[in-house]
Amino acid sequence: MASSTKQRVMDEGALHDQAGRLRDPGYATREVRRYDRAAIAADPVRIKEWDYYCILDADCGLALTVADNGYVGFLGVSWMDLRRKSFVNHGALVPEPMGRMVLPASADSGDIVQVQQGVELAFRHERGGRRLTVHAPDFGDGVGLSGEVWLDQPAMDRMVIATPFPDDPHAFYYNQKINCMPASGRVKVGGEYHDFTPEKAFAVLDWGRGVWTYDNIWYWGSASGMVDGRSFGFNIGYGFGDTSAASENMLFVDGRAHKLDQVTFHLPDGALDASPWRFSSNDGRFELGFRPAVNRWDKVDAGLVKTEQDQLFGWYSGTVLLDDGTPLAVRDLPGFAEKVWNRW
């Protein structure tokens, strides 16, 4: 990941041309390209669509997923306890939805309400933010998890990227990451309550729409919080597709994006949760370490369909440089980093 990228900024317009190819690979700081599932020139079983929210403070995290991956849909609920170094995954499968889950074509409008196999998830847009509700009575072998969390979304930049794949002209990934949304609400896990407060808890939305090649690996890191009294977050990642037009690496400070070039993940030898991770950029602007607390690990092996996911939650520390060269010292910022391998 040492070579530089041109960092091409996308214009407004349709995401695809009439032949189903990406019109304008690159990045933006708002939703400039219009996604239209009907314009995709690929078999519906290959289309992957998901909304993933993660709310995190220094102690706990809640991850909520609604995904339509063509051959299978998924509702996911995960609870991470960083202090106890524990996690619980829970979910429900939807056979061959191929668009029937009707995930929105925009990250800025369209509600999601799903009830599958006792799992109830709702992601709703309201003035000034988003309201997430979850009810999963069978979570944790009957322990149960339920709650409601409000995400405040002031006017702010986000990471938007359209990435093609070099070996398939109809494969692409259109992704938006909205960091630094202050979170408030209460989650009940069994008989315990956890309150998210907007001074300490922040959320990220991973909004993904695309057609993927069969075998790929990605690396993703994200954090949101307060640094020196300022709203601060970042998105870093790579590992799939043709990123010659732009990388997805970006800092967010007081609602404004600061574009980074290439960031490399330096993973520890052996178990990924046994030692710190390190991250460096080719321009010296992103030099952080990551101290993992818990690995939200999952693996599926169903013949042709395989996935192995290591998503580690913990704390980031180090130094970043803003566009004007101003350094920011990051200390124990809650976040996560992951390595995911998919054959799908």
N, C-alpha and C positions, 0 to 999 in steps of 0.2 A: 504493500500500500504506500510505497514511498513516492511514486510519481505524482505530479500535480494534475489537477483537473481544471478545465476551462471555466466551469461553473456558469453554465448558460441559463439565463432567466427565461422562463416560459411566458408567452403571450396569452391573451385571453382567447377562448374559442372552444370548439369541440375537441374532445380528447382523441378521437379516432377520425381517420379519413374514410372514404367510401369503401375502401378495400379492407378496412378493419385494422389498419396499422396506426401506431402512434403518430400524431401530427407533429409534435413538438416536444421531444425529450428535454428534460431540464428540471429546474427547481423554481419555486416561488415562495412567497411568504403569506399568501392567501389562496383561496380556492379559485384559480383562474380558468381551469379546464373543466368542461362539462362531461361527466361520465354518463354513458348511456349503454346499458347492458345489451340492448338490441343491436348496437353497432359493432359488437364484438364478433370477429370472424373465427370462432372456435366452437367446438362441441360444448354444450352446456355443462357436461360433466367435468370439464377442465376449468371452469370459472370458479374463482375463489373470492368470497366477499366476507368481511368481518368488521365488527366494531368491538374493540377491546378497551376497557377502562381499568386503570389501576389507581387506587387512592392509597396514599402512603404517608405515614408520619414516622417519627423516630422509633416507635414501638411496634406498630402493626400495619398490615396492608390488606386491602381487599381488591381482588381482581374479578371482573365480570366480563364474560365473553358471549357474544352471539355471532355465530359463523355459519355460512352456507358454503361449504367446500365442494359442491357439486355432487359427488358420490355420497356424502354424508354431511348432515348439519350437526351443530353442537351448541349447547348452552352450558357455559362453564361458570362455576363459583369457586373461588379459592380464598382461603384465609391464611395469612402469614403472620406469625408471632416472632418478631426479630429478637426479642429478649429471651424467649424460651427456645429459640432456634427450632421452631416447629412449623409445619404447614399441613393443611388439609385441602385436597382437591375433590371436587364433586361436580357431576355434570349429567346431561341427558343427550342422547343421540337421536337424530332425525334421519331416517333412511332416504337417500337420494332426493333431496329437496330441489336441487337444480333451479333455483329462483323462486320457489314457492314460499320461502320465508320473507320475501319482498323487503330486502334490506334497502335503505334509501340510496338514491343516486347522488346525494350531497351530504357532506358532514355538517352542514349548517341548517338542514331542515329535514323533516320526516322522522316520525317517532317509530320506535321499535317496541313492540309488546309481544312477548313470546311465553307460552305456557306449554311445557313438554315434560311428561313423566314426573310430575310433581315439582318441577322447577319453574318458578315464575320470575321473569326478568322484564323490566321496562326501562327504556331510555327515552326520556321525553324532553323536548325543547320547550323552554318557557322564557319569558322576557328576562334577559340578563344572564341566562345560564342554562343549566341542564339539571334534570331531576332523575336520579337513578333509584329504582326500588328493586328489592330482591326478597324472595320468599322461597326457602328451600328446607322444608321440614325434615327431609331425610339426610341432610348434610351431616357428615361425620358419623355415619352409622346411626342416625336418629338423634344426634345431639341437636341439630337444627341450626339454621342461620337465617336471619331476616333483618331488614333494615331499610332505611331511606337516607340518601346522601344528596345534598344540593351542591352543585359545582357552579361557582360564580365564574362568568366568562366576560371580563371586561374587553374592550377593544385592544387587541394585541396581535402580534405576528405569530405565525406558525410555520412548521416545516411541511412543504408540499413538494412532491417529486414524482416525475413520470419516468420510469426506467424500462427500456426495451431489453430483450434478450437476444444475443448475437446469433444464435442458431435456430431461431424461430421468429419469423416476421410478425406473427400474430400473438406472440406471448408478450406480456407487459406487466408492470406493477405500478398502480397509481395509489400513492400513499400520502396520508396527512397525519402529522403528529401535532396535537395541541397540548402543550405543556403548561405548567404553572397556573392551573385552575384551583383557587382556594376551595377547600372542601369543608362542609359542615353537615353533621348528622350523627345518627346513632345506629350502631350495628349490634345485634344481640347474637351471641354465639353460645348455645346452650343456656346456662343460667348467668352468663357474664355479659356485661354491656361495655362497649367501647365507644367513646364519643370522639368524633373527628371535629377539630376546631380549626377555623380558617387561618389562624396565626401559625399553626404547626403542621397542618395536613394539606397536601396538594395532590392534584390528579393529572393524569395524562390520558388522552384519547389516542389510540392507534386505530385509524380508519383506513382499511385496506381493500382495494378492488383490483382484481387482475386475473390473468391467465398465466400459469406457471409452467415451466418445464418440469420434467419428471423428478430429477435428482438435483437437490441444491442444499446449500448450507448458508445460514445467515448469522450475523453477529449484530446484536443491538444493545445499546446502553441508553439509559434515560434517568434523569433526576430533576426534581423541582423543589424549590423551597425559598428560604431567605438567606442572603449573604450580605453582611454589613448593612442590614436594614433595607436591602433592595430585593425585589422579586428576581429570582435567578433560576434558570433551568438549562438543560441541554438535551439534544438528541444526537447520537452517534451510531454509525452502523455501516455495514458493507457485507459482501460475500456472494452476491448473486447478480445476474444481469450485466448489462453494459452500462457502466457508470461514467463513461467518458464525457458525457454532457454535464454531469453534476454529481456531487456526493450529497448524502443526506445529513451531513454534519453541520450543526448549527447551535449557537448559544442564544439564550434569551435573557435580556436584562431590562427590567422595567417595561416589559411588553415589546421591546424592539429586538429584532433578530440581528445576530452578528454571524456572518457566514464563515465557516471553516472549510479548509480543503480536505486533506486526507487524515484520518485518525486510525491508528493501528491498535488492535487489542493484543496485549502480551499476556497470554494465559499461563497459569502455573503448570508445572509438570504434575502428573498424577491427578488426584481428585480435585475438581474445580473449586470445591468449597473448603479445601484444607489450607490454602495459602492466598495471600492477597493477589489481585490482578493489577496490571499496570496499563496505562493508556498514554500514547504519545502521538503527536501530529507532525507532519512533515515540515510545517512552518513554525514549530515551537510554541504554538498558541494554546495547546491543550495538553497539559502534563498532570495527570491525576492518577492516584492510586485508589483501589477499591477494596474495602475490607468486608468480605462476605459473612453473613450471619446464618442464612438458611438457603438451601437449594430447593426450589420448587421443581423437582424433577418429575418427568413423565416419559413413558415409552409405550409405543403401540407397534406391534408386529402382526399384521394381518395379510400375510402373503405379499402381494404387490404393493400394498400400502404400508409404509413404515415411517415412523417418526420417533425421534429422541430429542427431548427438550431439557436443557439445563438453564433455568432462570434463577439467578442468584440475587437475593435481596441483602442489602447492607448499607455501607456508608462510604461516600467519596470524599477524598481530601487531596489538595494540591493547588495548582495555580493555572488560571486561564488568562488569556489576553484578549481584550475587546478589539473592535475594528480600529480604534485610534491608538492602540498600544497600551491602554490602561490595564494594569494587572488586577485581578481579583483573587484573593486567597480563599479557597474553599476548605471548610473544616467540617467533617462528619455530616455531610449532606445525604439524607436518605435517598436511595435510588436502587436501581437494579441493572444487571448486565446478564446477557444470555448468549448461548450458542445453541442453535436449533438446526437439526438435520432432518430433511423431509424427502421421502420418496412418495409422491402423490400425483 
